[in-house]
Amino acid sequence: MKQLLNKIFIWRKYLWRLVLPVVLIVLVTQLVATPASATGVYQMPNLTTGKDTWLIDRAELLSRLNEGKINSALENLAQKTGNEVRIVTIHRLDYGETAQSFTDKLFDKWFPTPEAQAHQTLLVIDSLTNTTGIRTGEAVKSIMPDDIANSVASETVAVPLREGNKYNQAFADASDRLVAVLSGQPDPGPPVVQDKVQVESTFKTAEETDTGNATIVVVVLLIAATVIPMATYFLYQNQG
């Protein structure tokens, strides 16, 4: 019996040596992955002189077709009116940052003087939280007041996202509305929201699913490392 217990102890020790690295890898991955994929203003490139960048889809939310249409519409707007719109998508913000604070900092980085800011509009979305930020220059405010700009961010973009993460529709609608207003046309207004019965979702988000799966793996490995030696011990005891 003593010899059997020694074998089980050695086997359990060996099993722990196999399990522990896996547990550590899972835990480290969960802790490191979040900040590693976060985007800060310092990671955003400067606007290159002589190269117009209207849509920067870092979160890869939009189809190429829609991206091309938006870029074309915003370029035509700039050529005809001098009013320029930039749209930026990111997947995750730095800790403590909000979509609006990120927008303000990026706006100041890209357009550091009042003269450079005057005819600029910057719209940003964080796809992890589906929150938005918008900032406009002083010359733009005389054409598009802050209430309309805020409505573009909080309604024109947000409503399609609440209806099922319809990013292509959200940005196409936002582009159309911004182009219309900044071209001096009547404001088409925010989308019409239809009343729907709100049913609490029982589905987890991608973030919750990833974290949940990792936790399950760790728990299963820990249980296996404890239960298997015990089960083996009782099996040999009964056979003896």
Buried (B, 14 or more C-beta within 10 A) or exposed (E): EEEEEEBBEEBBEEBBEEBEEEBEEBEEEBEEBBEEEBBBBEEBEEBEEEEEBBBBBEBEBBEEEBBEBBBEBBBEBBEEBEBBBBBBBBBBBBEEBEBBBBBBBBBBBBBEEEEBBBBBBBBBBBBBEBBBBBBBBEBBBEBBBEEBBBBBBBBBBBBBBEBEEBBBBBBBBBBBBBBBBBEEEEEEEBBEEEEEEEEEEEEEEEEEEBBEEBEEEBEEBBEEBBEBBEEBBEEBEEEE
